[in-house]
Structure formats: C-alpha cells, structure tokens
Amino acid sequence: QASIAPDGTVSAKEASGKITGIGKLKLVTPETKLTRGEDGLFRDPGGAELPVDAAARVQDGALEGSNVNPIETMISMIAAARQFEAQMKLIQTSESNEKAASQLLSGNA
C-alpha cells in the first residue's frame, strides 16, 4: 500500500509491515499559467525550472472534482447542435432560392 505525506514524501508498506520511502514529489506553486506539453505533462512556458514551495501541501486520499459542469456542458452541446441544424436549413433554403431565381432569369421556369 502506498501513501503520500503532506510534504510529498511517497512511501509504501511492504508485506512484512515495514514502511519504506520510495521518493518525494516536488511541490511547486507556479507564478504563471503552465502549458501542457505533447506528452501530457505541464511545464513552465519559459522552460524555467520551478523552485520548491515549502508551504505547498499534498492531501493523501483526496479526490479532486471535475472543473466541468456536465449539465451545463450538455445543454451547450444541444444548443450548438440546434444552431448547426438551423444554419444548415438556411443554407438549403438559400440554395433552393438561388436555383429558382436562376431558372426564372433563364426563362426555363
């Protein structure tokens, strides 16, 4: 079983019951917004190494919630789909009117 201490120390409990330190997370508080790399890792946009923040803490066992409201997102998606359908109908009506006008002007009505 693995656990993470508030200071970022990662340790594991062996089958014998002995707790062994595995490593330590580097806890930072970036001053600027981080950018996501192609590998999925977040980095400082300037490429600078971020200093350790002694005041930063980790809460073991905590689960962060989503920053997306699924209901609002679904409503937005439905609204976008309806708007797309309405615009497609406008395009079809415009094409139909253009065809009718072309036939009237050419005398092939």
Biopython code that builds the backbone (N, CA, C, O; Angstrom):
import numpy as np
from Bio.PDB.StructureBuilder import StructureBuilder

atoms = [
    (1, "GLN", "N", (0.843, -1.166, 0.000)),
    (1, "GLN", "CA", (0.000, 0.000, 0.000)),
    (1, "GLN", "C", (0.894, 1.237, 0.000)),
    (1, "GLN", "O", (1.832, 1.338, 0.791)),
    (2, "ALA", "N", (0.595, 2.167, -0.887)),
    (2, "ALA", "CA", (1.383, 3.398, -0.991)),
    (2, "ALA", "C", (0.640, 4.545, -0.324)),
    (2, "ALA", "O", (-0.590, 4.577, -0.295)),
    (3, "SER", "N", (1.407, 5.482, 0.206)),
    (3, "SER", "CA", (0.812, 6.679, 0.797)),
    (3, "SER", "C", (1.710, 7.873, 0.502)),
    (3, "SER", "O", (2.906, 7.733, 0.244)),
    (4, "ILE", "N", (1.095, 9.047, 0.548)),
    (4, "ILE", "CA", (1.828, 10.283, 0.290)),
    (4, "ILE", "C", (1.640, 11.197, 1.493)),
    (4, "ILE", "O", (0.511, 11.500, 1.879)),
    (5, "ALA", "N", (2.738, 11.631, 2.077)),
    (5, "ALA", "CA", (2.703, 12.541, 3.229)),
    (5, "ALA", "C", (2.414, 13.962, 2.746)),
    (5, "ALA", "O", (2.624, 14.268, 1.572)),
    (6, "PRO", "N", (1.939, 14.829, 3.632)),
    (6, "PRO", "CA", (1.653, 16.211, 3.231)),
    (6, "PRO", "C", (2.835, 16.946, 2.604)),
    (6, "PRO", "O", (2.632, 17.862, 1.807)),
    (7, "ASP", "N", (4.062, 16.564, 2.948)),
    (7, "ASP", "CA", (5.234, 17.226, 2.358)),
    (7, "ASP", "C", (5.643, 16.619, 1.019)),
    (7, "ASP", "O", (6.629, 17.050, 0.422)),
    (8, "GLY", "N", (4.891, 15.613, 0.538)),
    (8, "GLY", "CA", (5.167, 14.998, -0.760)),
    (8, "GLY", "C", (5.985, 13.730, -0.697)),
    (8, "GLY", "O", (6.310, 13.168, -1.742)),
    (9, "THR", "N", (6.330, 13.258, 0.487)),
    (9, "THR", "CA", (7.096, 12.023, 0.629)),
    (9, "THR", "C", (6.207, 10.827, 0.298)),
    (9, "THR", "O", (5.141, 10.655, 0.889)),
    (10, "VAL", "N", (6.656, 10.001, -0.653)),
    (10, "VAL", "CA", (5.907, 8.818, -1.071)),
    (10, "VAL", "C", (6.523, 7.613, -0.378)),
    (10, "VAL", "O", (7.731, 7.391, -0.457)),
    (11, "SER", "N", (5.687, 6.838, 0.302)),
    (11, "SER", "CA", (6.186, 5.644, 0.988)),
    (11, "SER", "C", (5.244, 4.479, 0.732)),
    (11, "SER", "O", (4.075, 4.663, 0.394)),
    (12, "ALA", "N", (5.778, 3.281, 0.901)),
    (12, "ALA", "CA", (4.992, 2.070, 0.680)),
    (12, "ALA", "C", (5.160, 1.140, 1.864)),
    (12, "ALA", "O", (6.225, 1.061, 2.477)),
    (13, "LYS", "N", (4.087, 0.442, 2.165)),
    (13, "LYS", "CA", (4.112, -0.530, 3.256)),
    (13, "LYS", "C", (4.344, -1.901, 2.634)),
    (13, "LYS", "O", (3.551, -2.368, 1.817)),
    (14, "GLU", "N", (5.432, -2.531, 3.028)),
    (14, "GLU", "CA", (5.770, -3.851, 2.497)),
    (14, "GLU", "C", (4.902, -4.912, 3.163)),
    (14, "GLU", "O", (4.222, -4.640, 4.153)),
    (15, "ALA", "N", (4.931, -6.122, 2.613)),
    (15, "ALA", "CA", (4.147, -7.233, 3.163)),
    (15, "ALA", "C", (4.530, -7.520, 4.612)),
    (15, "ALA", "O", (3.700, -7.965, 5.405)),
    (16, "SER", "N", (5.784, -7.263, 4.952)),
    (16, "SER", "CA", (6.254, -7.503, 6.323)),
    (16, "SER", "C", (5.769, -6.427, 7.297)),
    (16, "SER", "O", (5.934, -6.564, 8.509)),
    (17, "GLY", "N", (5.169, -5.357, 6.766)),
    (17, "GLY", "CA", (4.688, -4.271, 7.611)),
    (17, "GLY", "C", (5.652, -3.111, 7.697)),
    (17, "GLY", "O", (5.323, -2.068, 8.263)),
    (18, "LYS", "N", (6.841, -3.280, 7.139)),
    (18, "LYS", "CA", (7.848, -2.221, 7.168)),
    (18, "LYS", "C", (7.474, -1.134, 6.159)),
    (18, "LYS", "O", (7.097, -1.432, 5.026)),
    (19, "ILE", "N", (7.583, 0.123, 6.581)),
    (19, "ILE", "CA", (7.288, 1.249, 5.693)),
    (19, "ILE", "C", (8.598, 1.729, 5.084)),
    (19, "ILE", "O", (9.552, 2.047, 5.795)),
    (20, "THR", "N", (8.627, 1.776, 3.751)),
    (20, "THR", "CA", (9.826, 2.161, 3.021)),
    (20, "THR", "C", (9.549, 3.419, 2.214)),
    (20, "THR", "O", (8.533, 3.510, 1.526)),
    (21, "GLY", "N", (10.453, 4.389, 2.299)),
    (21, "GLY", "CA", (10.334, 5.601, 1.492)),
    (21, "GLY", "C", (10.707, 5.311, 0.050)),
    (21, "GLY", "O", (11.752, 4.720, -0.219)),
    (22, "ILE", "N", (9.860, 5.724, -0.874)),
    (22, "ILE", "CA", (10.095, 5.481, -2.301)),
    (22, "ILE", "C", (10.706, 6.710, -2.964)),
    (22, "ILE", "O", (11.616, 6.598, -3.786)),
    (23, "GLY", "N", (10.206, 7.861, -2.607)),
    (23, "GLY", "CA", (10.686, 9.096, -3.219)),
    (23, "GLY", "C", (9.942, 10.284, -2.649)),
    (23, "GLY", "O", (9.235, 10.176, -1.648)),
    (24, "LYS", "N", (10.114, 11.420, -3.305)),
    (24, "LYS", "CA", (9.442, 12.626, -2.839)),
    (24, "LYS", "C", (8.982, 13.436, -4.039)),
    (24, "LYS", "O", (9.738, 13.658, -4.985)),
    (25, "LEU", "N", (7.728, 13.874, -3.986)),
    (25, "LEU", "CA", (7.191, 14.731, -5.033)),
    (25, "LEU", "C", (7.764, 16.133, -4.878)),
    (25, "LEU", "O", (7.961, 16.618, -3.764)),
    (26, "LYS", "N", (8.026, 16.771, -6.003)),
    (26, "LYS", "CA", (8.479, 18.160, -5.954)),
    (26, "LYS", "C", (7.224, 19.032, -5.981)),
    (26, "LYS", "O", (6.514, 19.081, -6.986)),
    (27, "LEU", "N", (6.963, 19.710, -4.883)),
    (27, "LEU", "CA", (5.781, 20.554, -4.774)),
    (27, "LEU", "C", (6.148, 21.986, -5.133)),
    (27, "LEU", "O", (7.047, 22.576, -4.535)),
    (28, "VAL", "N", (5.448, 22.536, -6.109)),
    (28, "VAL", "CA", (5.720, 23.896, -6.579)),
    (28, "VAL", "C", (4.420, 24.687, -6.647)),
    (28, "VAL", "O", (3.330, 24.116, -6.697)),
    (29, "THR", "N", (4.552, 25.989, -6.648)),
    (29, "THR", "CA", (3.422, 26.891, -6.874)),
    (29, "THR", "C", (3.843, 27.837, -7.990)),
    (29, "THR", "O", (4.522, 28.830, -7.729)),
    (30, "PRO", "N", (3.450, 27.547, -9.236)),
    (30, "PRO", "CA", (3.889, 28.380, -10.359)),
    (30, "PRO", "C", (3.256, 29.769, -10.305)),
    (30, "PRO", "O", (2.090, 29.919, -9.941)),
    (31, "GLU", "N", (4.041, 30.775, -10.671)),
    (31, "GLU", "CA", (3.542, 32.147, -10.695)),
    (31, "GLU", "C", (2.789, 32.434, -11.983)),
    (31, "GLU", "O", (1.922, 33.306, -12.013)),
    (32, "THR", "N", (3.112, 31.706, -13.048)),
    (32, "THR", "CA", (2.428, 31.892, -14.327)),
    (32, "THR", "C", (1.680, 30.614, -14.678)),
    (32, "THR", "O", (1.922, 29.553, -14.101)),
    (33, "LYS", "N", (0.769, 30.739, -15.633)),
    (33, "LYS", "CA", (-0.012, 29.586, -16.069)),
    (33, "LYS", "C", (0.904, 28.573, -16.763)),
    (33, "LYS", "O", (1.729, 28.942, -17.599)),
    (34, "LEU", "N", (0.751, 27.307, -16.409)),
    (34, "LEU", "CA", (1.557, 26.251, -17.020)),
    (34, "LEU", "C", (0.983, 25.886, -18.376)),
    (34, "LEU", "O", (-0.211, 26.065, -18.617)),
    (35, "THR", "N", (1.825, 25.378, -19.260)),
    (35, "THR", "CA", (1.367, 24.908, -20.561)),
    (35, "THR", "C", (1.507, 23.393, -20.613)),
    (35, "THR", "O", (2.423, 22.816, -20.028)),
    (36, "ARG", "N", (0.582, 22.766, -21.323)),
    (36, "ARG", "CA", (0.593, 21.307, -21.433)),
    (36, "ARG", "C", (1.432, 20.893, -22.633)),
    (36, "ARG", "O", (1.222, 21.378, -23.744)),
    (37, "GLY", "N", (2.373, 20.004, -22.404)),
    (37, "GLY", "CA", (3.226, 19.508, -23.474)),
    (37, "GLY", "C", (2.553, 18.374, -24.234)),
    (37, "GLY", "O", (1.505, 17.878, -23.820)),
    (38, "GLU", "N", (3.155, 17.967, -25.343)),
    (38, "GLU", "CA", (2.608, 16.876, -26.149)),
    (38, "GLU", "C", (2.591, 15.559, -25.388)),
    (38, "GLU", "O", (1.809, 14.665, -25.711)),
    (39, "ASP", "N", (3.446, 15.433, -24.382)),
    (39, "ASP", "CA", (3.497, 14.210, -23.583)),
    (39, "ASP", "C", (2.491, 14.219, -22.438)),
    (39, "ASP", "O", (2.435, 13.272, -21.654)),
    (40, "GLY", "N", (1.688, 15.296, -22.335)),
    (40, "GLY", "CA", (0.670, 15.381, -21.298)),
    (40, "GLY", "C", (1.157, 15.994, -20.002)),
    (40, "GLY", "O", (0.365, 16.181, -19.077)),
    (41, "LEU", "N", (2.443, 16.312, -19.910)),
    (41, "LEU", "CA", (2.993, 16.914, -18.702)),
    (41, "LEU", "C", (2.904, 18.437, -18.786)),
    (41, "LEU", "O", (3.000, 19.017, -19.868)),
    (42, "PHE", "N", (2.722, 19.070, -17.637)),
    (42, "PHE", "CA", (2.622, 20.524, -17.585)),
    (42, "PHE", "C", (3.981, 21.125, -17.270)),
    (42, "PHE", "O", (4.733, 20.612, -16.442)),
    (43, "ARG", "N", (4.279, 22.233, -17.956)),
    (43, "ARG", "CA", (5.583, 22.871, -17.815)),
    (43, "ARG", "C", (5.428, 24.388, -17.741)),
    (43, "ARG", "O", (4.406, 24.951, -18.132)),
    (44, "ASP", "N", (6.485, 25.033, -17.221)),
    (44, "ASP", "CA", (6.548, 26.487, -17.229)),
    (44, "ASP", "C", (6.707, 26.927, -18.679)),
    (44, "ASP", "O", (7.549, 26.377, -19.388)),
    (45, "PRO", "N", (5.917, 27.913, -19.149)),
    (45, "PRO", "CA", (6.023, 28.320, -20.557)),
    (45, "PRO", "C", (7.412, 28.816, -20.947)),
    (45, "PRO", "O", (7.804, 28.687, -22.107)),
    (46, "GLY", "N", (8.162, 29.380, -20.003)),
    (46, "GLY", "CA", (9.511, 29.858, -20.303)),
    (46, "GLY", "C", (10.552, 28.764, -20.262)),
    (46, "GLY", "O", (11.708, 28.997, -20.615)),
    (47, "GLY", "N", (10.164, 27.574, -19.836)),
    (47, "GLY", "CA", (11.090, 26.455, -19.749)),
    (47, "GLY", "C", (11.955, 26.468, -18.505)),
    (47, "GLY", "O", (12.854, 25.640, -18.360)),
    (48, "ALA", "N", (11.687, 27.404, -17.605)),
    (48, "ALA", "CA", (12.496, 27.506, -16.385)),
    (48, "ALA", "C", (12.113, 26.420, -15.390)),
    (48, "ALA", "O", (10.969, 25.968, -15.348)),
    (49, "GLU", "N", (13.086, 26.015, -14.595)),
    (49, "GLU", "CA", (12.839, 25.044, -13.520)),
    (49, "GLU", "C", (12.148, 25.781, -12.386)),
    (49, "GLU", "O", (12.623, 26.827, -11.944)),
    (50, "LEU", "N", (11.033, 25.246, -11.913)),
    (50, "LEU", "CA", (10.281, 25.900, -10.847)),
    (50, "LEU", "C", (10.880, 25.560, -9.488)),
    (50, "LEU", "O", (11.257, 24.412, -9.249)),
    (51, "PRO", "N", (10.973, 26.545, -8.596)),
    (51, "PRO", "CA", (11.540, 26.285, -7.267)),
    (51, "PRO", "C", (10.556, 25.527, -6.381)),
    (51, "PRO", "O", (9.341, 25.631, -6.553)),
    (52, "VAL", "N", (11.091, 24.771, -5.440)),
    (52, "VAL", "CA", (10.270, 24.028, -4.476)),
    (52, "VAL", "C", (9.552, 25.029, -3.583)),
    (52, "VAL", "O", (10.145, 26.010, -3.134)),
    (53, "ASP", "N", (8.265, 24.774, -3.327)),
    (53, "ASP", "CA", (7.474, 25.617, -2.432)),
    (53, "ASP", "C", (7.289, 24.867, -1.119)),
    (53, "ASP", "O", (6.540, 23.893, -1.056)),
    (54, "ALA", "N", (7.970, 25.321, -0.071)),
    (54, "ALA", "CA", (7.910, 24.647, 1.228)),
    (54, "ALA", "C", (6.525, 24.735, 1.854)),
    (54, "ALA", "O", (6.183, 23.924, 2.714)),
    (55, "ALA", "N", (5.722, 25.716, 1.430)),
    (55, "ALA", "CA", (4.383, 25.885, 2.001)),
    (55, "ALA", "C", (3.342, 25.001, 1.309)),
    (55, "ALA", "O", (2.244, 24.821, 1.836)),
    (56, "ALA", "N", (3.668, 24.449, 0.144)),
    (56, "ALA", "CA", (2.714, 23.606, -0.595)),
    (56, "ALA", "C", (2.522, 22.286, 0.131)),
    (56, "ALA", "O", (3.471, 21.733, 0.687)),
    (57, "ARG", "N", (1.306, 21.785, 0.127)),
    (57, "ARG", "CA", (0.978, 20.537, 0.817)),
    (57, "ARG", "C", (0.147, 19.640, -0.086)),
    (57, "ARG", "O", (-0.581, 20.112, -0.960)),
    (58, "VAL", "N", (0.270, 18.330, 0.143)),
    (58, "VAL", "CA", (-0.497, 17.314, -0.572)),
    (58, "VAL", "C", (-1.451, 16.681, 0.423)),
    (58, "VAL", "O", (-1.103, 16.445, 1.579)),
    (59, "GLN", "N", (-2.668, 16.410, -0.049)),
    (59, "GLN", "CA", (-3.631, 15.741, 0.824)),
    (59, "GLN", "C", (-3.822, 14.318, 0.306)),
    (59, "GLN", "O", (-4.435, 14.112, -0.741)),
    (60, "ASP", "N", (-3.301, 13.347, 1.035)),
    (60, "ASP", "CA", (-3.382, 11.937, 0.643)),
    (60, "ASP", "C", (-4.829, 11.459, 0.694)),
    (60, "ASP", "O", (-5.548, 11.737, 1.653)),
    (61, "GLY", "N", (-5.243, 10.751, -0.327)),
    (61, "GLY", "CA", (-6.581, 10.166, -0.362)),
    (61, "GLY", "C", (-7.656, 11.110, -0.846)),
    (61, "GLY", "O", (-8.812, 10.705, -0.971)),
    (62, "ALA", "N", (-7.315, 12.357, -1.123)),
    (62, "ALA", "CA", (-8.311, 13.323, -1.597)),
    (62, "ALA", "C", (-8.551, 13.114, -3.085)),
    (62, "ALA", "O", (-7.639, 12.762, -3.833)),
    (63, "LEU", "N", (-9.768, 13.332, -3.493)),
    (63, "LEU", "CA", (-10.138, 13.202, -4.898)),
    (63, "LEU", "C", (-10.653, 14.546, -5.368)),
    (63, "LEU", "O", (-11.659, 15.044, -4.862)),
    (64, "GLU", "N", (-9.973, 15.130, -6.326)),
    (64, "GLU", "CA", (-10.384, 16.438, -6.830)),
    (64, "GLU", "C", (-11.556, 16.256, -7.777)),
    (64, "GLU", "O", (-11.564, 15.351, -8.610)),
    (65, "GLY", "N", (-12.520, 17.107, -7.642)),
    (65, "GLY", "CA", (-13.689, 17.055, -8.512)),
    (65, "GLY", "C", (-13.382, 17.651, -9.876)),
    (65, "GLY", "O", (-12.362, 18.311, -10.077)),
    (66, "SER", "N", (-14.280, 17.402, -10.792)),
    (66, "SER", "CA", (-14.132, 17.922, -12.139)),
    (66, "SER", "C", (-14.364, 19.424, -12.142)),
    (66, "SER", "O", (-15.155, 19.933, -11.348)),
    (67, "ASN", "N", (-13.683, 20.131, -13.027)),
    (67, "ASN", "CA", (-13.911, 21.563, -13.151)),
    (67, "ASN", "C", (-14.920, 21.855, -14.259)),
    (67, "ASN", "O", (-15.034, 22.990, -14.724)),
    (68, "VAL", "N", (-15.652, 20.819, -14.678)),
    (68, "VAL", "CA", (-16.659, 20.954, -15.722)),
    (68, "VAL", "C", (-18.013, 20.585, -15.141)),
    (68, "VAL", "O", (-18.155, 19.569, -14.460)),
    (69, "ASN", "N", (-19.010, 21.423, -15.417)),
    (69, "ASN", "CA", (-20.369, 21.109, -15.009)),
    (69, "ASN", "C", (-20.999, 20.311, -16.150)),
    (69, "ASN", "O", (-21.275, 20.883, -17.205)),
    (70, "PRO", "N", (-21.236, 19.001, -15.973)),
    (70, "PRO", "CA", (-21.716, 18.176, -17.085)),
    (70, "PRO", "C", (-23.078, 18.605, -17.623)),
    (70, "PRO", "O", (-23.328, 18.484, -18.823)),
    (71, "ILE", "N", (-23.956, 19.099, -16.767)),
    (71, "ILE", "CA", (-25.289, 19.501, -17.232)),
    (71, "ILE", "C", (-25.189, 20.735, -18.118)),
    (71, "ILE", "O", (-25.792, 20.780, -19.190)),
    (72, "GLU", "N", (-24.431, 21.737, -17.677)),
    (72, "GLU", "CA", (-24.262, 22.942, -18.492)),
    (72, "GLU", "C", (-23.580, 22.616, -19.817)),
    (72, "GLU", "O", (-23.940, 23.167, -20.858)),
    (73, "THR", "N", (-22.599, 21.724, -19.777)),
    (73, "THR", "CA", (-21.892, 21.337, -20.996)),
    (73, "THR", "C", (-22.824, 20.629, -21.964)),
    (73, "THR", "O", (-22.777, 20.883, -23.167)),
    (74, "MET", "N", (-23.676, 19.737, -21.449)),
    (74, "MET", "CA", (-24.631, 19.029, -22.303)),
    (74, "MET", "C", (-25.629, 20.010, -22.925)),
    (74, "MET", "O", (-25.964, 19.896, -24.104)),
    (75, "ILE", "N", (-26.098, 20.963, -22.134)),
    (75, "ILE", "CA", (-27.036, 21.962, -22.651)),
    (75, "ILE", "C", (-26.371, 22.785, -23.749)),
    (75, "ILE", "O", (-26.995, 23.078, -24.769)),
    (76, "SER", "N", (-25.120, 23.157, -23.548)),
    (76, "SER", "CA", (-24.379, 23.916, -24.565)),
    (76, "SER", "C", (-24.210, 23.106, -25.844)),
    (76, "SER", "O", (-24.325, 23.646, -26.944)),
    (77, "MET", "N", (-23.936, 21.802, -25.701)),
    (77, "MET", "CA", (-23.777, 20.943, -26.881)),
    (77, "MET", "C", (-25.091, 20.825, -27.646)),
    (77, "MET", "O", (-25.098, 20.869, -28.876)),
    (78, "ILE", "N", (-26.203, 20.677, -26.928)),
    (78, "ILE", "CA", (-27.515, 20.582, -27.579)),
    (78, "ILE", "C", (-27.829, 21.888, -28.299)),
    (78, "ILE", "O", (-28.314, 21.872, -29.431)),
    (79, "ALA", "N", (-27.555, 23.026, -27.648)),
    (79, "ALA", "CA", (-27.800, 24.328, -28.276)),
    (79, "ALA", "C", (-26.956, 24.488, -29.536)),
    (79, "ALA", "O", (-27.438, 25.001, -30.545)),
    (80, "ALA", "N", (-25.697, 24.051, -29.483)),
    (80, "ALA", "CA", (-24.819, 24.147, -30.654)),
    (80, "ALA", "C", (-25.328, 23.259, -31.787)),
    (80, "ALA", "O", (-25.281, 23.655, -32.951)),
    (81, "ALA", "N", (-25.815, 22.062, -31.455)),
    (81, "ALA", "CA", (-26.353, 21.160, -32.482)),
    (81, "ALA", "C", (-27.595, 21.761, -33.127)),
    (81, "ALA", "O", (-27.765, 21.679, -34.343)),
    (82, "ARG", "N", (-28.460, 22.364, -32.321)),
    (82, "ARG", "CA", (-29.671, 23.001, -32.867)),
    (82, "ARG", "C", (-29.313, 24.189, -33.747)),
    (82, "ARG", "O", (-29.921, 24.390, -34.798)),
    (83, "GLN", "N", (-28.335, 24.972, -33.327)),
    (83, "GLN", "CA", (-27.904, 26.115, -34.124)),
    (83, "GLN", "C", (-27.316, 25.639, -35.453)),
    (83, "GLN", "O", (-27.558, 26.249, -36.494)),
    (84, "PHE", "N", (-26.552, 24.558, -35.418)),
    (84, "PHE", "CA", (-25.986, 23.997, -36.644)),
    (84, "PHE", "C", (-27.100, 23.553, -37.591)),
    (84, "PHE", "O", (-27.047, 23.835, -38.788)),
    (85, "GLU", "N", (-28.117, 22.854, -37.054)),
    (85, "GLU", "CA", (-29.241, 22.413, -37.880)),
    (85, "GLU", "C", (-29.970, 23.600, -38.499)),
    (85, "GLU", "O", (-30.337, 23.553, -39.673)),
    (86, "ALA", "N", (-30.182, 24.660, -37.726)),
    (86, "ALA", "CA", (-30.864, 25.848, -38.246)),
    (86, "ALA", "C", (-30.049, 26.492, -39.360)),
    (86, "ALA", "O", (-30.610, 26.922, -40.368)),
    (87, "GLN", "N", (-28.732, 26.564, -39.190)),
    (87, "GLN", "CA", (-27.882, 27.151, -40.222)),
    (87, "GLN", "C", (-27.866, 26.290, -41.482)),
    (87, "GLN", "O", (-27.815, 26.820, -42.592)),
    (88, "MET", "N", (-27.908, 24.972, -41.321)),
    (88, "MET", "CA", (-27.965, 24.086, -42.486)),
    (88, "MET", "C", (-29.272, 24.287, -43.247)),
    (88, "MET", "O", (-29.282, 24.271, -44.478)),
    (89, "LYS", "N", (-30.379, 24.475, -42.520)),
    (89, "LYS", "CA", (-31.661, 24.744, -43.185)),
    (89, "LYS", "C", (-31.606, 26.063, -43.944)),
    (89, "LYS", "O", (-32.137, 26.164, -45.050)),
    (90, "LEU", "N", (-30.967, 27.075, -43.358)),
    (90, "LEU", "CA", (-30.824, 28.360, -44.048)),
    (90, "LEU", "C", (-30.017, 28.203, -45.331)),
    (90, "LEU", "O", (-30.360, 28.790, -46.357)),
    (91, "ILE", "N", (-28.965, 27.429, -45.279)),
    (91, "ILE", "CA", (-28.140, 27.200, -46.469)),
    (91, "ILE", "C", (-28.950, 26.477, -47.538)),
    (91, "ILE", "O", (-28.886, 26.839, -48.713)),
    (92, "GLN", "N", (-29.711, 25.457, -47.140)),
    (92, "GLN", "CA", (-30.533, 24.720, -48.098)),
    (92, "GLN", "C", (-31.598, 25.621, -48.711)),
    (92, "GLN", "O", (-31.851, 25.554, -49.914)),
    (93, "THR", "N", (-32.225, 26.466, -47.889)),
    (93, "THR", "CA", (-33.238, 27.396, -48.396)),
    (93, "THR", "C", (-32.607, 28.392, -49.352)),
    (93, "THR", "O", (-33.187, 28.712, -50.389)),
    (94, "SER", "N", (-31.426, 28.884, -49.013)),
    (94, "SER", "CA", (-30.717, 29.821, -49.871)),
    (94, "SER", "C", (-30.377, 29.175, -51.211)),
    (94, "SER", "O", (-30.537, 29.803, -52.257)),
    (95, "GLU", "N", (-29.913, 27.938, -51.190)),
    (95, "GLU", "CA", (-29.595, 27.227, -52.432)),
    (95, "GLU", "C", (-30.847, 27.004, -53.266)),
    (95, "GLU", "O", (-30.813, 27.120, -54.491)),
    (96, "SER", "N", (-31.945, 26.684, -52.604)),
    (96, "SER", "CA", (-33.213, 26.482, -53.309)),
    (96, "SER", "C", (-33.681, 27.785, -53.956)),
    (96, "SER", "O", (-34.128, 27.785, -55.103)),
    (97, "ASN", "N", (-33.577, 28.898, -53.218)),
    (97, "ASN", "CA", (-33.965, 30.202, -53.768)),
    (97, "ASN", "C", (-33.061, 30.597, -54.926)),
    (97, "ASN", "O", (-33.525, 31.165, -55.914)),
    (98, "GLU", "N", (-31.785, 30.301, -54.808)),
    (98, "GLU", "CA", (-30.837, 30.618, -55.873)),
    (98, "GLU", "C", (-31.168, 29.833, -57.139)),
    (98, "GLU", "O", (-31.106, 30.368, -58.246)),
    (99, "LYS", "N", (-31.516, 28.571, -56.966)),
    (99, "LYS", "CA", (-31.865, 27.724, -58.113)),
    (99, "LYS", "C", (-33.138, 28.233, -58.783)),
    (99, "LYS", "O", (-33.218, 28.293, -60.010)),
    (100, "ALA", "N", (-34.136, 28.602, -57.972)),
    (100, "ALA", "CA", (-35.396, 29.115, -58.524)),
    (100, "ALA", "C", (-35.165, 30.431, -59.252)),
    (100, "ALA", "O", (-35.731, 30.648, -60.324)),
    (101, "ALA", "N", (-34.346, 31.311, -58.690)),
    (101, "ALA", "CA", (-34.057, 32.591, -59.335)),
    (101, "ALA", "C", (-33.309, 32.375, -60.639)),
    (101, "ALA", "O", (-33.564, 33.067, -61.625)),
    (102, "SER", "N", (-32.402, 31.435, -60.653)),
    (102, "SER", "CA", (-31.641, 31.139, -61.864)),
    (102, "SER", "C", (-32.557, 30.633, -62.969)),
    (102, "SER", "O", (-32.398, 31.000, -64.133)),
    (103, "GLN", "N", (-33.517, 29.788, -62.599)),
    (103, "GLN", "CA", (-34.461, 29.263, -63.587)),
    (103, "GLN", "C", (-35.370, 30.365, -64.116)),
    (103, "GLN", "O", (-35.684, 30.392, -65.306)),
    (104, "LEU", "N", (-35.796, 31.274, -63.241)),
    (104, "LEU", "CA", (-36.652, 32.380, -63.683)),
    (104, "LEU", "C", (-35.910, 33.299, -64.635)),
    (104, "LEU", "O", (-36.468, 33.731, -65.643)),
    (105, "LEU", "N", (-34.669, 33.600, -64.329)),
    (105, "LEU", "CA", (-33.888, 34.501, -65.169)),
    (105, "LEU", "C", (-33.523, 33.873, -66.509)),
    (105, "LEU", "O", (-33.388, 34.578, -67.509)),
    (106, "SER", "N", (-33.366, 32.575, -66.534)),
    (106, "SER", "CA", (-33.003, 31.928, -67.794)),
    (106, "SER", "C", (-34.229, 31.610, -68.634)),
    (106, "SER", "O", (-34.106, 31.225, -69.797)),
    (107, "GLY", "N", (-35.416, 31.769, -68.048)),
    (107, "GLY", "CA", (-36.638, 31.527, -68.792)),
    (107, "GLY", "C", (-37.017, 30.066, -68.875)),
    (107, "GLY", "O", (-37.844, 29.705, -69.712)),
    (108, "ASN", "N", (-36.459, 29.223, -68.056)),
    (108, "ASN", "CA", (-36.767, 27.797, -68.058)),
    (108, "ASN", "C", (-37.722, 27.424, -66.939)),
    (108, "ASN", "O", (-37.711, 26.280, -66.482)),
    (109, "ALA", "N", (-38.530, 28.336, -66.495)),
    (109, "ALA", "CA", (-39.403, 28.077, -65.362)),
    (109, "ALA", "C", (-40.501, 27.118, -65.694)),
    (109, "ALA", "O", (-41.323, 26.800, -64.835)),
]
sb = StructureBuilder()
sb.init_structure("model")
sb.init_model(0)
sb.init_chain("A")
sb.init_seg("    ")
for serial, (resi, resn, name, xyz) in enumerate(atoms, 1):
    if name == "N":
        sb.init_residue(resn, " ", resi, " ")
    sb.init_atom(name, np.array(xyz, "f"), 0.0, 1.0, " ", f" {name:<3s}", serial, name[0])
structure = sb.get_structure()
